[in-house]
């Protein structure tokens, strides 16, 4: 502890009889060989400056950024990437200040030269990463979906658990975690059934050709009105939409409020079951496809069957 305090104190005090000042003087007093005092002093300055700037950034700027986001009323969807960005800026500033304080001027010049030469190669190698990053920015600005939304894309569906600047993590309804590059979600059609406050559900009921269409329509509407989870405004509707090979198709359209995947499945299941039970009570048939095969088989010749001895 006393040695660490001596190093910190040496940053601000003049040196000893060897002509060293600051950290170099403290290292000389601690018995560090003259041959490595320069490198050790620079490294020590770098570490001390980095720690000081990083701690100050964590203590001051991160809470300040949180307060600013709270005042603007940002939700979790927007706060998470901004926190990550502020943390990155703090680390970058700490490294930059530490390099300058440690007098790594030649190192920074060489690093800039190498970085300029490698920029083109890195750019080609990071095309996908850059594309995902840009797509992540578009997701945060356009907000096609938020954390907790149920989305569907390219035959996949699930609940959004996390959105970062590179990938989006989606939990499927089979409890599988999908890590999806953001570019896939911005370059394809994404369906967000819960983006609005209401969701329309549709179901096609098939009845027999001999059944009463008006009676079946009334039953479908009555069961929709009787269900607590189905809205009265917009009101349910039924339309005859097809004449199939074995049934007449009546398409029901109903609306539910504050939709989620669980509400959608539960409400539709209860509604369809109620209509089916009413159909059974009223003698309305729900036919299934059937095929009648016809034809004949002719035999021209019969093989001779040898008589038993």
RASULGI-V951153 format. One record per residue. N is the residue number from 1. RES is the residue in three letters. SS is DSSP state (~ for helix, > for strand, _ for the rest). Layout:
BEGIN
N&RES&SS, N&RES&SS
END
This chain:
BEGIN
1&UNK&_, 2&UNK&~, 3&UNK&~, 4&UNK&~, 5&UNK&~, 6&UNK&~, 7&UNK&~, 8&UNK&~, 9&UNK&~, 10&UNK&~, 11&UNK&_, 12&UNK&_, 13&UNK&_, 14&UNK&_, 15&UNK&_, 16&UNK&_, 17&UNK&_, 18&UNK&_, 19&UNK&_, 20&UNK&_, 21&UNK&_, 22&UNK&~, 23&UNK&~, 24&UNK&~, 25&UNK&~, 26&UNK&~, 27&UNK&~, 28&UNK&~, 29&UNK&~, 30&UNK&_, 31&UNK&_, 32&UNK&_, 33&UNK&_, 34&UNK&~, 35&UNK&~, 36&UNK&~, 37&UNK&~, 38&UNK&~, 39&UNK&~, 40&UNK&~, 41&UNK&~, 42&UNK&~, 43&UNK&~, 44&UNK&~, 45&UNK&~, 46&UNK&~, 47&UNK&~, 48&UNK&~, 49&UNK&~, 50&UNK&~, 51&UNK&~, 52&UNK&~, 53&UNK&~, 54&UNK&~, 55&UNK&~, 56&UNK&~, 57&UNK&~, 58&UNK&~, 59&UNK&~, 60&UNK&~, 61&UNK&~, 62&UNK&~, 63&UNK&~, 64&UNK&~, 65&UNK&~, 66&UNK&~, 67&UNK&~, 68&UNK&~, 69&UNK&~, 70&UNK&~, 71&UNK&~, 72&UNK&_, 73&UNK&_, 74&UNK&_, 75&UNK&_, 76&UNK&~, 77&UNK&~, 78&UNK&~, 79&UNK&~, 80&UNK&~, 81&UNK&~, 82&UNK&~, 83&UNK&~, 84&UNK&~, 85&UNK&~, 86&UNK&~, 87&UNK&~, 88&UNK&~, 89&UNK&~, 90&UNK&~, 91&UNK&~, 92&UNK&~, 93&UNK&~, 94&UNK&~, 95&UNK&~, 96&UNK&~, 97&UNK&~, 98&UNK&~, 99&UNK&~, 100&UNK&~, 101&UNK&~, 102&UNK&_, 103&UNK&_, 104&UNK&_, 105&UNK&~, 106&UNK&~, 107&UNK&~, 108&UNK&~, 109&UNK&~, 110&UNK&~, 111&UNK&~, 112&UNK&~, 113&UNK&~, 114&UNK&~, 115&UNK&~, 116&UNK&~, 117&UNK&~, 118&UNK&~, 119&UNK&~, 120&UNK&~, 121&UNK&~, 122&UNK&~, 123&UNK&~, 124&UNK&~, 125&UNK&~, 126&UNK&_, 127&UNK&~, 128&UNK&~, 129&UNK&~, 130&UNK&~, 131&UNK&~, 132&UNK&~, 133&UNK&~, 134&UNK&~, 135&UNK&~, 136&UNK&~, 137&UNK&~, 138&UNK&~, 139&UNK&~, 140&UNK&~, 141&UNK&~, 142&UNK&~, 143&UNK&_, 144&UNK&_, 145&UNK&_, 146&UNK&_, 147&UNK&_, 148&UNK&_, 149&UNK&_, 150&UNK&>, 151&UNK&>, 152&UNK&>, 153&UNK&>, 154&UNK&_, 155&UNK&_, 156&UNK&>, 157&UNK&>, 158&UNK&>, 159&UNK&>, 160&UNK&>, 161&UNK&>, 162&UNK&>, 163&UNK&>, 164&UNK&_, 165&UNK&_, 166&UNK&_, 167&UNK&>, 168&UNK&>, 169&UNK&>, 170&UNK&>, 171&UNK&>, 172&UNK&_, 173&UNK&_, 174&UNK&_, 175&UNK&_, 176&UNK&_, 177&UNK&>, 178&UNK&>, 179&UNK&>, 180&UNK&>, 181&UNK&>, 182&UNK&~, 183&UNK&~, 184&UNK&~, 185&UNK&~, 186&UNK&~, 187&UNK&_, 188&UNK&_, 189&UNK&_, 190&UNK&_, 191&UNK&>, 192&UNK&>, 193&UNK&_, 194&UNK&_, 195&UNK&_, 196&UNK&_, 197&UNK&_, 198&UNK&>, 199&UNK&>, 200&UNK&>, 201&UNK&>, 202&UNK&>, 203&UNK&>, 204&UNK&>, 205&UNK&>, 206&UNK&>, 207&UNK&>, 208&UNK&_, 209&UNK&_, 210&UNK&_, 211&UNK&_, 212&UNK&_, 213&UNK&~, 214&UNK&~, 215&UNK&~, 216&UNK&~, 217&UNK&~, 218&UNK&~, 219&UNK&~, 220&UNK&~, 221&UNK&~, 222&UNK&~, 223&UNK&~, 224&UNK&~, 225&UNK&~, 226&UNK&~, 227&UNK&_, 228&UNK&_, 229&UNK&_, 230&UNK&_, 231&UNK&_, 232&UNK&_, 233&UNK&_, 234&UNK&_, 235&UNK&_, 236&UNK&_, 237&UNK&>, 238&UNK&>, 239&UNK&>, 240&UNK&>, 241&UNK&>, 242&UNK&>, 243&UNK&>, 244&UNK&_, 245&UNK&_, 246&UNK&_, 247&UNK&_, 248&UNK&>, 249&UNK&>, 250&UNK&>, 251&UNK&>, 252&UNK&>, 253&UNK&>, 254&UNK&>, 255&UNK&>, 256&UNK&>, 257&UNK&>, 258&UNK&_, 259&UNK&_, 260&UNK&_, 261&UNK&~, 262&UNK&~, 263&UNK&~, 264&UNK&~, 265&UNK&~, 266&UNK&~, 267&UNK&~, 268&UNK&~, 269&UNK&~, 270&UNK&~, 271&UNK&~, 272&UNK&~, 273&UNK&~, 274&UNK&~, 275&UNK&~, 276&UNK&~, 277&UNK&~, 278&UNK&~, 279&UNK&~, 280&UNK&~, 281&UNK&~, 282&UNK&~, 283&UNK&_, 284&UNK&_, 285&UNK&_, 286&UNK&_, 287&UNK&_, 288&UNK&_, 289&UNK&_, 290&UNK&_, 291&UNK&_, 292&UNK&_, 293&UNK&_, 294&UNK&_, 295&UNK&_, 296&UNK&_, 297&UNK&_, 298&UNK&_, 299&UNK&_, 300&UNK&_, 301&UNK&_, 302&UNK&_, 303&UNK&_, 304&UNK&_, 305&UNK&_, 306&UNK&_, 307&UNK&_, 308&UNK&_, 309&UNK&_
END
